[in-house]
Amino acid sequence: FFISCRRTNSRRWRRRAKQAGGMSNEASQGVEHDIKLLVEGIKRLGAEKDGEIFTTFGEIFKDEVLEQQLESLVGSLKAAKKRGILTFEGEMLLQGAHDNVVISLKNAS
């Protein structure tokens, strides 16, 4: 029940943002918060090389902490990629098929 309520709330936010002509301040803050949690998780899970931290989608997806914290892992990854915070190959990552895709966090400092 709790998960379905979270999904409903997410849909509600997207609908409100669309009606307002952009993302509401509250929704934007939620996205920024999720990206911050994702970055912290990647730092915890990844290995550093040449100023960037690397991990795989499979490691992130299977992490119990991020699973509990993030409403939408794929949505958070796409938002962080769009903002230039991290990089990965492809547009959307799916469990199983993309477990070995490397995700790198730019400017890991």
Backbone torsions as a table, in degrees:
resi	resn	phi	psi	omega
1	PHE	NA	-43.5	-177.9
2	PHE	-61.5	-42.4	-179.0
3	ILE	-63.6	-43.0	-179.0
4	SER	-66.0	-32.8	176.3
5	CYS	-65.6	-40.2	179.5
6	ARG	-64.4	-40.8	179.0
7	ARG	-65.7	-41.2	178.5
8	THR	-61.5	-43.9	178.5
9	ASN	-61.9	-39.4	178.9
10	SER	-63.0	-43.9	177.5
11	ARG	-62.6	-39.3	179.5
12	ARG	-62.2	-43.3	179.1
13	TRP	-61.9	-44.6	-179.6
14	ARG	-62.7	-40.8	-179.8
15	ARG	-64.6	-44.2	178.9
16	ARG	-64.1	-41.0	179.8
17	ALA	-64.2	-40.1	178.9
18	LYS	-63.7	-42.8	179.8
19	GLN	-65.7	-33.8	-178.4
20	ALA	-81.8	-7.4	179.6
21	GLY	86.2	9.5	179.2
22	GLY	176.5	178.7	-178.5
23	MET	-77.2	132.9	178.3
24	SER	-67.3	159.9	-179.4
25	ASN	-60.2	-41.0	180.0
26	GLU	-64.9	-43.4	178.8
27	ALA	-66.2	-40.0	178.7
28	SER	-62.2	-40.9	177.7
29	GLN	-64.0	-36.5	177.7
30	GLY	-65.0	-41.3	178.0
31	VAL	-64.8	-45.5	179.2
32	GLU	-61.1	-39.7	178.4
33	HIS	-63.7	-45.3	178.9
34	ASP	-62.6	-39.4	178.1
35	ILE	-64.2	-40.8	178.2
36	LYS	-61.2	-43.8	177.9
37	LEU	-63.3	-40.1	179.0
38	LEU	-63.6	-45.1	179.1
39	VAL	-60.8	-44.6	178.1
40	GLU	-61.1	-40.5	178.5
41	GLY	-65.5	-41.5	179.0
42	ILE	-65.3	-40.0	177.2
43	LYS	-62.0	-38.7	-179.2
44	ARG	-70.8	-39.2	-174.4
45	LEU	-88.1	-28.0	-168.8
46	GLY	-86.7	175.6	175.6
47	ALA	-117.5	141.5	-176.6
48	GLU	-93.8	140.5	175.5
49	LYS	-154.7	125.8	177.6
50	ASP	54.6	40.8	176.1
51	GLY	80.4	2.2	177.0
52	GLU	-121.5	150.9	176.8
53	ILE	-106.7	131.1	-177.3
54	PHE	-116.1	143.1	170.6
55	THR	-153.8	178.8	179.2
56	THR	-111.4	158.3	177.8
57	PHE	-59.6	-39.7	179.8
58	GLY	-58.9	-42.1	178.7
59	GLU	-64.3	-43.0	179.9
60	ILE	-65.7	-45.4	-176.5
61	PHE	-62.5	-36.5	-176.6
62	LYS	-86.2	-5.4	-179.3
63	ASP	-71.6	120.7	-176.1
64	GLU	-67.5	-32.7	-179.1
65	VAL	-65.5	-51.0	179.3
66	LEU	-64.9	-34.9	178.5
67	GLU	-58.3	-38.4	-179.4
68	GLN	-79.8	-29.0	-173.4
69	GLN	-87.3	-37.8	-172.6
70	LEU	-92.9	136.4	176.8
71	GLU	-74.3	-40.3	-179.6
72	SER	-143.4	104.5	-179.9
73	LEU	-61.7	-49.2	-177.7
74	VAL	-62.9	-42.0	177.6
75	GLY	-63.1	-40.5	178.4
76	SER	-66.5	-39.9	177.4
77	LEU	-62.7	-45.1	179.9
78	LYS	-63.6	-41.0	179.6
79	ALA	-65.6	-41.8	179.5
80	ALA	-67.6	-37.0	177.1
81	LYS	-66.1	-42.5	179.5
82	LYS	-61.7	-34.3	-180.0
83	ARG	-84.4	-2.1	178.3
84	GLY	77.9	19.2	-178.6
85	ILE	-82.3	-33.7	179.1
86	LEU	-143.1	167.9	179.1
87	THR	-133.2	150.7	171.3
88	PHE	-162.6	158.7	179.4
89	GLU	-77.0	140.0	176.0
90	GLY	91.6	174.9	-179.2
91	GLU	-96.3	-44.1	-176.7
92	MET	-133.0	140.2	-179.8
93	LEU	-109.9	136.9	-179.0
94	LEU	-121.6	141.3	179.4
95	GLN	-58.8	139.9	179.7
96	GLY	89.3	-65.2	-177.0
97	ALA	-67.8	-30.7	-174.4
98	HIS	-121.3	22.3	-177.8
99	ASP	-59.8	-28.9	-176.9
100	ASN	-95.4	5.6	178.1
101	VAL	-70.0	128.6	-178.2
102	VAL	-82.6	132.1	176.3
103	ILE	-114.0	126.3	-179.8
104	SER	-117.7	137.5	179.0
105	LEU	-95.8	118.8	-179.2
106	LYS	-75.2	149.2	176.2
107	ASN	47.1	64.0	-172.1
108	ALA	-68.9	-0.7	-177.2
109	SER	-67.1	NA	NA
